[in-house]
Amino acid sequence: MSARLRSETSPIFPESDKKTGKGMKLLLTFIVIFLVFWFILYISHPVWVQNKVNGNPDGSINNLRCFLYSIIIAAIVTLIVWMIIK
């Protein structure tokens, strides 16, 4: 417990560094979640990320949709993680 108190009051780690650390952890979490979901969407080829021909999916992946859906999903999951941590 005393080691914990010393690290919290240390001049080496001011309060602003702790806030920056949390932000960097959330950014890293976002990037990891984004990459995981992009890989899952790219491999699984769900209908909503496929190219459409005459309104029907043709089986090929639309990389922009995959990228955008991965960003949206990662943002939502990161927001949920941030709410739980806070």
C-alpha positions in Angstrom: 0.0 0.0 0.0 2.8 2.4 0.8 4.4 1.8 -2.6 1.1 2.6 -4.2 0.9 5.9 -2.4 4.4 6.8 -3.3 3.8 6.2 -7.0 0.6 8.3 -6.9 2.3 11.3 -5.3 5.5 11.0 -7.2 6.7 14.1 -9.1 7.8 11.8 -11.9 4.2 10.9 -12.7 2.1 14.1 -12.4 -1.6 14.0 -12.7 -1.6 15.1 -16.4 0.5 12.1 -17.4 -2.1 9.8 -15.8 -4.8 11.3 -17.9 -2.7 11.0 -21.0 -2.0 7.4 -20.2 -5.7 6.6 -20.0 -6.3 8.3 -23.4 -3.5 6.3 -25.0 -4.9 3.1 -23.5 -8.3 3.9 -25.1 -6.6 4.8 -28.4 -4.7 1.5 -28.3 -7.9 -0.3 -27.4 -9.7 1.3 -30.3 -6.9 0.3 -32.8 -6.8 -3.3 -31.5 -10.6 -3.7 -31.6 -10.7 -2.1 -35.1 -8.1 -4.5 -36.4 -9.8 -7.5 -34.9 -13.2 -6.6 -36.3 -11.7 -5.7 -39.7 -10.1 -9.1 -39.9 -13.3 -10.8 -38.8 -15.4 -8.9 -41.4 -12.9 -9.4 -44.1 -12.6 -13.2 -43.5 -16.3 -13.9 -42.9 -17.8 -11.9 -45.9 -21.1 -10.9 -44.3 -23.7 -9.7 -46.8 -23.6 -6.1 -45.6 -19.9 -5.7 -46.6 -20.1 -7.4 -50.0 -20.3 -5.6 -53.4 -23.8 -5.6 -54.8 -24.8 -6.2 -58.4 -28.4 -5.3 -59.2 -29.1 -5.2 -55.5 -27.8 -8.7 -54.9 -24.5 -9.5 -53.1 -21.9 -11.0 -55.5 -19.6 -12.6 -52.9 -16.7 -10.1 -53.3 -15.8 -7.9 -50.4 -16.2 -4.1 -50.5 -13.1 -2.9 -48.7 -14.5 0.6 -47.9 -17.6 -0.9 -46.3 -15.5 -3.3 -44.3 -13.3 -0.5 -43.1 -16.3 1.8 -42.2 -18.2 -1.0 -40.4 -15.0 -1.9 -38.5 -14.5 1.7 -37.4 -18.2 2.0 -36.3 -18.0 -1.3 -34.3 -14.7 -0.4 -32.7 -16.0 3.0 -31.7 -19.0 1.5 -30.1 -17.0 -1.2 -28.2 -14.4 1.4 -27.1 -17.2 3.7 -25.8 -18.6 0.8 -23.8 -15.2 -0.1 -22.4 -14.6 3.6 -21.5 -18.0 3.7 -19.7 -17.1 0.6 -17.8 -13.6 1.9 -16.8 -14.9 5.3 -15.9 
